[in-house]
Amino acid sequence: MTETCLDTVTLGTPIERLGVSFFPLFMPGNELPEITTGEDSGLKIEELDEESVETLHASNPTDKLVLVVEGEHFLGGLQNRTVNATVLVDSLSAVEIPVSCLERGRWGNRQKWRRSESFTPNRIRTAKRRGVAQSMRYGSRAGDQGRVWEEIDEMLASENVHSRTSAAADLDMEFSRDKSRAETVEELVKRGPLPDQCGVLVAQGSEISAMDLFGAPHLLAAHWGQIVRSHYVESARPSGQPAPDRALELIRRFGRASAREIEGVGLGIERHVDDDDLIGQMLTLNGTLVHSAFSQKSHEEENPLDPGNGRHRPGRQSFRDSHMRRNAPLTDLDRARGLMAGIAVGNLLGIVVEGWPRRAIAQRFPEGMTEIVARPGYPDDDDLAQAIVIADAATAAGGLNVDDLGRRFWVWAETNGLGMGRLTGNVLALYGGSYPRRLARRGRDGTARMPQGMPIVEASQQAWNGRQAGNGALMRCAPLAIRWRDNPNSLVRESVLSAVPTHWDWRCGWSCALGNLAVAAALRGETLSAEDLLRLAREGMAASLPELRDYGYRADIPSSVLNAVTLASRSSIDDLRFDGRNMGFTLLSLQAALISCWQANDFESGLRKAVEAGGDTDTNGAIVGAVLGARFGLAAIPERWLRRVNELRAGRVSMEATADRLAALAEVS
């Protein structure tokens, strides 16, 4: 196969339904050996003996070759998965296929494997392809799991679909709610591909969005319904249709694009393309096309890994060291800087394994999480970015104001939004009157719209369902400990207020108060016992009433919070499970922080232990990084980690400068 093999492809008359156009593709003279695929292929999918998020075991007990297609969606196992690269499995053989998770909230409750009725939706598939294309630089086919989950969360939110486990499969609920879509899919599936049709080019309105091309008509026919269905998951109704000559030109260009070539997971050769506006891959066998697929990058999907795409913005000027030293001894400044740098180091160390179980991390990183391997080009993740939002808000003369925080979080979500959790997104959608646009996350510049919804306090309370107590408030509140280090009553008040705009649950506010009291003690070179920590929290809460009572708080510490602190005082990181179903629970993250504060021998080993425990690793990393940075100081953070953070955050205000600014305003009781 040459780079111009797709020049033989011809285009048929498109079928348009509800703004989606399907151009039939034909490729005469493409001869392949006997290959089967799909539901009747006999392929068996299993979890590995050493369970892994990003790999599944595929065995072929038949005497034919079996094709597993990039973008196929398998339901069951320990988590739903999608295939990262097209794989041709030899007869009577088995391979390990690279996959990404499409179900964030489940790891366990093992289920029987089955194929989804849909391929992975194109938006999510494109995000997955991005990660695979970047991983190819290092000889891996791993996807960018965090970005895939973000796309799922955003699609679930935009389609108003509730999913208990944040599963992409639940987007199919729309077909039961939208009769026109369901009837359209039923018609097209029943109609099937045309005789000799090998593939399909798909356009949303006038914009070409994707292509799936197979080496033989029966391979397309086996997946026809899944492919069609996947392009009707979103409710958009675009207008227009691309010109056929432009469609054909795009296919030709994809065939000629430069690519990374690698031996296939099974048989054949893979070619991975990441062009200016096209991303996808091909699999060939003895020079003959088996499968090819691409997505066209929209304006919003410009390469997020390109540092020149407008994501990096110049940072503010930092305070002079001489100004800072007039306000605090150098040792205190080193601890404050360690706290802020620790947030970034912990977040970036853990972000590549977010949601992974402990065993999967140990398998992928047998030497442990020794290096920060996050890729450049992204805006700050939510853990890190919201901590900076809190730090900026804390410079106000009177301390935090809930309405002001609501506005600040809205601006962040509109202009950045990377990693934004479901609860925070739901709150801000109510506050803003529509879902935040998350511009920088998509490589776009722009200013935030004015919020048009309800007051932030009402939005926070309404979005809370009485059960959600996520760690999103705890992940960002540590900077407050720098300004109110020596004033525990004020620190409790400010910590609770920092949670209110997005995390109404009282367990979240108590977690912030207790976590920050421990951090403040570390900044002073002290370690509080569990009893002293609880006493200071209780006293601080009582001193801040009746104001905090308006947000549902009272002076008595809830029993669940007491129990969490008590358990932490008697446990180690290894004693608790951080990778279970409650991985994002605020009290679990508080326990990680307290155990690390009480038991860690140094910054590196303490942070690695917390991240390698699995679960919500980027958030726990940020929380534990802040605690250990305050305890051991900036000088104790490995230089290689600090250097990598500076590389990843080039052009943005440094964490150390943010610490300087807060420490200059430090208050005493």
Disulfide bonds with the S-S distance in Angstrom:
none
